[in-house]
Amino acid sequence: MIRPLPSPAPPSALVLLLALLFLPVLPVLPGGTSTVEAQDYFPPSGEWERRAPEALGLSGERLQEAIDFAVARESTAPRDLALAHLRGFGREPLGDAVGPFRDRGDPAGLVIRGGYVVAEWGDPDRVDVTFSVTKSFLASTVGLAWDRGLIPDLTEPVARRMAPVEVDRPECVAHGPGQEGVAFPGLPAPFEPFSTPHSEQITWEHLLRQTSDWAGVLWCKPDWADRPDADADSWGTRARHEPGSVYEYNDVRVNLLGLAALNVWRTPLPRILREHLMDPIGASPTWRWTGYETSWITLDGTRVQSMSGGAHWGGGMFISALDMGRFGLLQLRDGRWNDRQVLSREWMAETRSPGPANPAYGFMNTFLNLDGEALPSAPTSAHFHAGAGANIVYVDPEHDLVVVVRWIQRPALDEFIGKVLAAVEP
């Protein structure tokens, strides 16, 4: 709901006169937001200033219509997400859950303009799983590594920086022709996911764009078991596409990127994300990123969990709408937070660049709108991060907007965004 703000005391005539004399002339963005205001307000940790929509060039009445629409289009899937999994991904071969689920809350979200919260609904503090928006956080850990030179070239084969992996459950990983298991009497062989002629060609960019077509079993999930082909005879037997040539949304390969990033950082990815991104943007201490019960490895003598890139089989990022909003604001400000460049502008440009195999997809999980097909109601400069549920972080530089919407029916997203944009005053 849009909460009314208290009216300040009227300024004196002398204060108004002095303000008019010394007020700088600022360029104004669409809707009346000044460039300085739009670029320089970042909410401190534990706080977020709320402003009336009208103060930032939005119609409160139309914004409320958009919120009412989102609430009325609540997802029809069960709020018991473990049950929702059984009704969906649980029907896939080997589709049993291996990570945690949590019952979700009511529809929730917020609208941010100029960095300020101008509308919110539901419980934006509530921590819920965000499904595939987790991929955007995973990609950010790769970006943090790239910015620091740990990954000098995104077109470099991942195999060059991938050491053999000592897994806790060797029966849950396999690679190569036939994808045989690697458990043998005595000590098991380490897992080497990029040791086949096909996988040796896979680059970081291929994994980030979901074009690797990697073949194997990771954390007890074969690549073919994720959204399996209707022809069961093709499972694990078809010829592989050249890496980079074909886009396929596949969570096993996303989780492989998580393992590769862990190998480069040699530190649990949630710790990297917290230290280098979430703490700098003032995120709350309530978010959690989890992997699977099958995704534990031994790294430098310590037992470490490799993170998942979503909640396809449970796990993933559990986070509040407010913390998702901070991540969206970081995206809107091109990786900058106050005077700190958290993610480089070069990385941000890469994440929003169209992929050759799928021009509507940047680096995971950045969905582009360059041809206006994904969101006809939105400008082509907008992009969004999307997870099942649906969980959406919409980023719109043209209108200086970030919109977080949770548990909306996915087909209703474009109409909802259209209603939000209709609230922007000319």
PyMOL commands that set and color helices and strands:
alter all, ss='L'
color gray80, all
select helices_A, chain A and resi 13-22+35-40+53-56+60-72+81-87+89-91+131-147+158-161+170-172+177-179+199-201+204-208+223-225+232-234+251-265+269-278+321-332+345-351+397-399+410-422
alter helices_A, ss='H'
color red, helices_A
select strands_A, chain A and resi 108-113+116-121+128-129+166-167+174-175+216-218+221-222+288-299+302-307+316-319+336-337+340-341+366-368+383-387+391-396+401-406
alter strands_A, ss='S'
color yellow, strands_A
deselect
rebuild
show_as cartoon
